[in-house]
Amino acid sequence: MKRYGQVIRLQPGVKVEYVRYHANVWPEVLQTIHDCNVRNYSIFLKDDTLYAYFEYIGDDYDADMARMAADPKTQEWWAIMGPMQQPVATRKKGEWWTNMEEVFHTD
């Protein structure tokens, strides 16, 4: 299992809508997340910054993320979420949500 932390910003004025959508995430999107070996997935909000945490239990992260990205219902969800988000300026090429470095963990 590998832990991931990610960060992205919200566009101004969309916080209420973003939170409303995430109070009722589509079941097909949740199933795809599960099918792609993501567990314990949380998104936290502070001001206009979103922080995501999840645990990946699979053997091929890139393949699972490609499978998630190819899912039609997930694409539909991302088409709604994408315009509400603003990637951080320091993201790596190809990143939308920026991966963060884990510097501490304890169980």
Secondary structure, DSSP 4 states (H G I P E B T S, - for coil): -EEEEEEEEEPTT-HHHHHHHHTT--HHHHHHHHHTTEEEEEEEEETTEEEEEEEE-SS-HHHHHHHHHH-HHHHHHHHHHGGGEE--TTPPTT-SSEE--------
